[in-house]
């Protein structure tokens, strides 16, 4: 799905073709790792991943 999102690292708007899942990529401007999560509704949730940030395992 082609999505547009505002990069939380550099503040620029980007277009990106991505699957409906969570991916990690590096901002080419700031070289920071960002997380992109495409929701089922087509919204993109973004955040900068900092050292020490860990995803908590899902409880069942």
Buried (B, 14 or more C-beta within 10 A) or exposed (E): EEBEBEBBBBEEEBEBEBEEEEEEBEBEEBEBBBBBBBEEEEEBEBEBBEEEEEEEEEEE
